[in-house]
Amino acid sequence: MDLMRIGMVLVFLLAMHSNMVLFSRQYTAKLQHAEYRIGRSTVFKIIHETSSISDGGVWSNTDLAADLEADAMQLPDPTPLQGMNMPFPYIFVGDEAFPLTKYMMRPYPKRELTDGKRIFNYRLSRARRTIENSFGILSARWQLLQKPLSMTPDNLEAVFKALVCLHNFLMMSEEMKNPTDRMYAPADFVDVEQQDGTITEGRWREVVSPYFTNLGRAGGNRSNQTAIGLRDYLKAYINSELGYEQCPWQAQRALRGHDLNMEQ
């Protein structure tokens, strides 16, 4: 069983019921106060499907991806973004390896970026980094996850469920402590964004880096007009007055003082 392959998929699956990775009316506040807990583990059946699939096919070859594409998943009903009236769907947050769809939001391509697109990509990366920190802590603290797992898919599912419960328990038990006094996930253990927009990587990466690599392309990059429209709508919202009220520093950190004076 390929732990690297499973771990990359779980980043999306375990967080499906967590507002930390889904855009909603409470999107900004949830991210600002995220304590790196992991959402309810109701979709571990994906483990059974990934044992013999290449990196690039992990996502596109799962029942979950097929159900999402067919609108067969019981996701929350679309709700307006904060301060808006038009319902907006709950979405997963992915990186460039994932296709842009009506349920998966990925960054704009790095070529020909406008200021507005750069700011959108910055906000998306903030959401994604919360999840990377959550699973980074989990992987670094439990040595079981730092070696190949020789067990049946059923036992593997039970192990991951137990680890998620233990991880959340330990995170909750230290919530009231000063970050510098925490033992399970101290302040320097997670990635931290500095005032100038640079990222100081957390110590969890020193532990898990030898065991994880980036996921290859998980699907084609051709997107339909609905998905493109949803991303453009979210970009406009993030760059609006409401978006700046939620994150006043976004332009400074996304552009780092380089205003491109391009169409937003």
N, C-alpha and C positions, 0 to 999 in steps of 0.2 A: 504494500500500500504506500503510495507516494505522499508523504506528509506535506511536502511543499505544495503539491497540486491541491490537496484537500484544504490546506490552510488558506490559500488564496481565494478559494470559492467560499469558505465559511465567512470571510470578511463581509460578504454581501448577505449570506443566508441567515446567519445568526442575528444580524442587525435588522432584519426585515420589520420587526415590530417595535423598533426603537426610533423615537423621534429625532435622535441624534443624526441619523443619516437620511431622513426623509424631510423634504421641504414641506412645511405646514405653516399655519398662522403663528406658531410659537417657535419657528425655525431659529431665529437669531438668539433668543434667550436660551433655548435648549443648548445651543452650541457653546455659548459663553460660560455656562455653568455645568458643562459635561464633566462627569466624574469617571469616565472611562469604564462604565459598566456595560455589559453586553446584553442585548435584548433576549426575549424568550426564545428558547431553542426548539421551535416547533417544526423545523424543516430539515432535520438531520438525515432524512432519507437520501439526500443528495450524495452522501458518502458512498452509498451503494452503487452510484452511477458513474463515479469518476476514477475507479481504480485502473481502467485500461484506456483512458482517453488522453490524447496529447494535450499539452498546455493550451494551445490555441483553440481546442475544442471543448475545454472544460465547461464553459458557460453555455455555449450554443447547443451542446448535446445533452443538456439536462431536461428533465421533465418540468422543472421550475421555469426555465426559460420558455419552454413551449406553452406552459399554462399562462404565463404572463402575456405572451404574444397573442393568445387566444382569449384574453380577458376572462380566464377561468379562475384566477386567484381572488380570494376574498380580501382585497386591500381596502383600506378606509375610503369612503366616498370623497371625491374631490371637494376641497374647501377653499375659499378665497385666501389669498395671501394677506398678511396683516395690512389693513387700510385699503384693501381692494374689494371689488364686488364680484368679479368673475371667478367661478370655481376653478381651482388649479389642482391637477392630480398629484397624489403622493408618488414620489419617484425615488429610485435608487441613485446613488452617487458613484460614478465610476471614473476611471482614468482613460487615457488614450487607447488602452487595450480593448475597451468595450465599445460596442456600437451605440450610436445615438438612436434612441427609440422613444416612444411615448412614455415608457416607464423607466428608462435609463438615461441619466443626464451625464454627458461627458464634456470635457473642455473644448473650446474652439481650437482649431489647428493653430500651431505656432506661427505659420506663415501669414503674412498680411493681417496681423492683429491690430485692431483699433484700440484706443484708450478704453472704450466701453467693454470690449471683449477681454482685454487684459484684466480689468476689474472683476468681470464675471469669473474668469478663470481663477483669480485670487480667492474669491469667496467660495468657489467650489472646492478648491484645494484645502481651505480651512475646514470644511465639513469632512472631507476625506481623511485629513490628518487625525481627526478625532478617532475615527475607526482604526487607522493604522496604529495609533498609540494604544488603543484598547487591546487589540490582538497582539501587539508587540509586548505589552506587559504580560499577558497570558502566556505567550510562547517562551519568554525569557525566564519567567518564574517557575515554570513547571518543566523539569528536565525530561520528563517523559516525552515531551514534544520536540526534543532536540535530537531525536534518533529515529530511524525507521521503525514503524509500528507493525509488529507481526501478530496480528489478531484478526478475527473474523469481522466483517462489517458490522454485525450486530453488537459485538463487544466494543468495537471502536466507537459506535454511536453512544453507547452507555458511558464510555470514558469521557468523551467530549462533553456530554451533558453534565457529568459530575464536575469536570474542571470548570465549566462555565459557572455553575452554582458556587463552587469554592472561590473562584475569582471574584464574583460579585459580592459574596459575603465579606471577603477581606477588604475590598474597596470600600464597602459601606461601613465597616468597623473602624476605618481610619478617616472618615469624612470630616470629623470634627477636629482632627489634629492639624497642627501647622504642617504644611507640605514638607518642610525640612525635617520634621520629626517622624514622618511616616516610614515604616519599614518595608512594606510590600511594594509601594510605588512612590518613592521619595521624589522631590521636585526635579532632580536632575535625571530621573529615569525616563521621562517622556520628552518628546520634541517640544521645544518652546519657541514661539515667534517673538523676535526682538522688535524694538521700536522702529527700526529701519526696514523691517520686512524680511530680514534674513532669518533663517531657521537654525537654531542650535539643536543638533540631533541628541536624542536621549540615549542613555546608556543601554537601553534594551536592544538597540541595534547592534551593539558590540557582541551581544550574546547570540542573537538569532541570525545575523548576516551570513554565517557560513552554511546555514541550512535552508535559506529561502532565496529564490531568484524572482525576477519580475515575470509576471504572466505574459505569455505571448499574445498576439492579437486573438481576441475571443470571438470575432465575427467581422463581417464586412462593414465598411465605413459608409456605404450608401444609405442615406437616411430619407425617409419620406417627408412630405411637407408638414405633416402634423408635428413630428418630432422637431423639425427645424423651427417651426413656429413657436412651440413651447419653450425652446431654448432662447429664442429671440425675445419672447415675452418676459422670461425670467431675467434676461440681461437688462431689458428696459426697466424692469422693476428695481433691480439692484442698483442701477445707475440713476434712479429717480430720487426725489427729495426724501421719500420714505426709506429708500435703501441707505442713504447717507445718515439718516437719523438712527438707524440700527447699527451702522458701522462707519462712524465719521472719518476714520483714518484709512478707509479702503483705498482711496486714490493715492495717498501718499505711499502706502506700502506696496501697492500693486505696480505703480509707475516709478517709484523711487526717484521722484523729482524730474523724470523725463516725460513731459507732456508732449505727445506726438502730434497734437492738434489735428487729429483725424476724425472722421465721422464716427459718432458714438453708436 
